[in-house]
Amino acid sequence: MCGLRSSFSFRTPPEPQPEEVTFVQVLKVNNPGDIAMLKSLLGAEGVTYFFQGEHSQRAESWVVPVVLMVREDQAPEVKRMLKNLKYL
């Protein structure tokens, strides 16, 4: 070493905090065909969504509905789409 001292300190930047997202219920569905169609439509429109209870739905598909949850800020547009499709 040549006797030089570095005045630099290397620090990693703080990790960004995840954005808090609120989801709201917009529809209850118990038909697997409707769920598949809605996934395709919502995905194509860039909607952030999930189906609450989807994985437990297989055993009781006609008894317990699956709940479509979407981002709160996207809910009005999704509801308009669902009304046009006669889901609401």
Buried (B, 14 or more C-beta within 10 A) or exposed (E): EEEEEEEEEEEEEEEEEEEEEEBBEBBEBBEBEBBEBBBEBBEEEEBEBBBBBBEEBEEEBEEEBBBBBBBEEBBEEBBEBBEEEEBE
